[in-house]
Amino acid sequence: MAYTFESNYLDWPLVPGRAWDLFMPRQVKLPVAVFFVHGGGWNAGNRAGMHRIMSPLTDAGIVTASTDYRLQGVRITDQLTDVRETLGAFQARLRALGGPQRIVAYGESAGAHLALLLALAQPGACGEKPIRDTARTGPVHAPLAGVAVQSAPTTFEPWDDIFPQIWTVMQAIVGETYARHPDLYRAVSPLAHVQPGCPPVLLMEAANEHMFPIELNQRFVEAVRAVGSRAEMTMYPKAEHGFFCEIVRRCQADALRDLMRFVRSCGCEPVDKPM
């Protein structure tokens, strides 16, 4: 499938992290696009790391984008502002190109956390700064059509037997200890933002997940269903935290199949539209 590629930047001079990539198939086959948010423990990773799993979607005629966010000297609310603004810029670019207006977010690990907040929390509800409404970023983005996540932390509040290293990282990115400011941790917990009208959710769980307990994510799925929205959880045997990084193993191929099915379910009837 032929496509065009763009790298886009929100600021000039360049601010590391505030950038996103666009893959636009010349023949768009589905009126829904996918917005990828990379993982990396809130302090590593980059948007190019998502390209390997974006490629099969682009080949299938689906518009995709992947975003960076600032990693150093920031808090989680700054990172959420970054991904909100790049999502707004993606939507503005799609409008300019006559592309799909329905968008599904996908994220892995730390990116899964940010993708869930994008989908569930109202702008500003997590304590982040208001989104800039400029010609480059466009207006505040429209609600997402769905969100799919892998190895997701669905809460930022501590749980029994929490993995010590990840709790240290979570406290560092919040910027305050839980003992002093538990309200800040609840504010950035996706579970706290589940409400009627939230978009469909797909949780893609590794059987050997060691950081974020599957039982907590099952509770999250039940909470989404309780408000009348669609929520699915799919388990992948022999998979581990962050396994969906390429398409080589069987569990990765299965995850790609499930992601494609979910994206299609969040769209409308297929189209065949030259761009």
Secondary structure, DSSP 8 states (H G I E B T S, - for coil): --EEEEEEESSSS--TT-EEEEEEESEE-SSEEEEEE--STTTS--GGGGHHHHHHHHHTT--EEEE----SS--HHHHHHHHHHHHHHHHHHHHHHT---EEEEEEETHHHHHHHHHHHS-TTTTS------BTTTBSS----SEEEEES-----S--TT--HHHHHHHHHHH-S-TTT-HHHHHHT-GGGG--TT---EEEEEEEE--SS-HHHHHHHHHHHHHTT--EEEEEEEEEETT--SSS-SHHHHHHHHHHHHHHHHHS-S---EE-
